[in-house]
Amino acid sequence: AQTVTQSQPEMSVQEAETVTLSCTYDTSESDYYLFWYKQPPSRQMILVIRQEAYKQQNATENRFSVNFQKAAKSFSLKISDSQLGDAAMYFCAYRSARGNDMRFGAGTRLTVKP
Amino acid sequence: DTGVSQNPRHKITKRGQNVTFRCDPISEHNRLYWYRQTLGQGPEFLTYFQNEAQLEKSRLLSDRFSAERPKGSFSTLEIQRTEQGDSAMYLCASSYRDRDQETQYFGPGTRLLVL
């Protein structure tokens, strides 16, 4: 069974600085998708970034980028120029290309200090 | 607002009562998912529909849980004879799958408290 592990329950960053959130996963499949979702307090979960496993190039979305290491089964999220609005729970998620359900990690709570 | 909506947003009930939640997906999305999220954890998959067909159910979905998606539009999740362990956030997500390309969009959730 596929599992997703986020080893950092909490992280903090100074406003305008850069922070990296870690995620590792376990799978025997070669074709899959990885996601980072953001869940602000009392608000709904929104997609931050996605990565297709068959793509070697790391995905980027404005200030958000990933470091996808397929052999190491690692998928970290880098947030540059952190803003107060980035404070939230961040969930890493995995979906097999053949499957339908997403597997989520336990989340990392990010605090941004002004 | 064309996002995923869920009602009610909060529900408090007594143990043993039945509750029903509703999810309205994004209109052009053919797939709909239900997840459960307990405090301090990530969402856990419960079930999913493609159009009106319920195609997959998690082992987490006990016999007390039932989900429907009549006509392939909105969906309902019913919990019968609620237990305190059912207290959680119930999330709905919808998507449109084109080949293997798919992104799930989440609703705000229904927070259930069973007393």
Chai-1 contact restraints between the chains, C-beta under 6 A:
chainA,res_idxA,chainB,res_idxB,connection_type,confidence,min_distance_angstrom,max_distance_angstrom,comment,restraint_id
A,Q44,B,F106,contact,1.0,0.0,6.0,A-B,restraint_1
A,Q44,B,P108,contact,1.0,0.0,6.0,A-B,restraint_2
A,M45,B,F106,contact,1.0,0.0,6.0,A-B,restraint_3
A,L47,B,T103,contact,1.0,0.0,6.0,A-B,restraint_4
A,F91,B,G42,contact,1.0,0.0,6.0,A-B,restraint_5
A,A97,B,D100,contact,1.0,0.0,6.0,A-B,restraint_6
A,N100,B,Y48,contact,1.0,0.0,6.0,A-B,restraint_7
A,N100,B,E56,contact,1.0,0.0,6.0,A-B,restraint_8
A,D101,B,F45,contact,1.0,0.0,6.0,A-B,restraint_9
A,F104,B,G42,contact,1.0,0.0,6.0,A-B,restraint_10
A,F104,B,P43,contact,1.0,0.0,6.0,A-B,restraint_11
A,G105,B,G42,contact,1.0,0.0,6.0,A-B,restraint_12
A,A106,B,Q41,contact,1.0,0.0,6.0,A-B,restraint_13
A,A106,B,G42,contact,1.0,0.0,6.0,A-B,restraint_14
A,G107,B,G42,contact,1.0,0.0,6.0,A-B,restraint_15
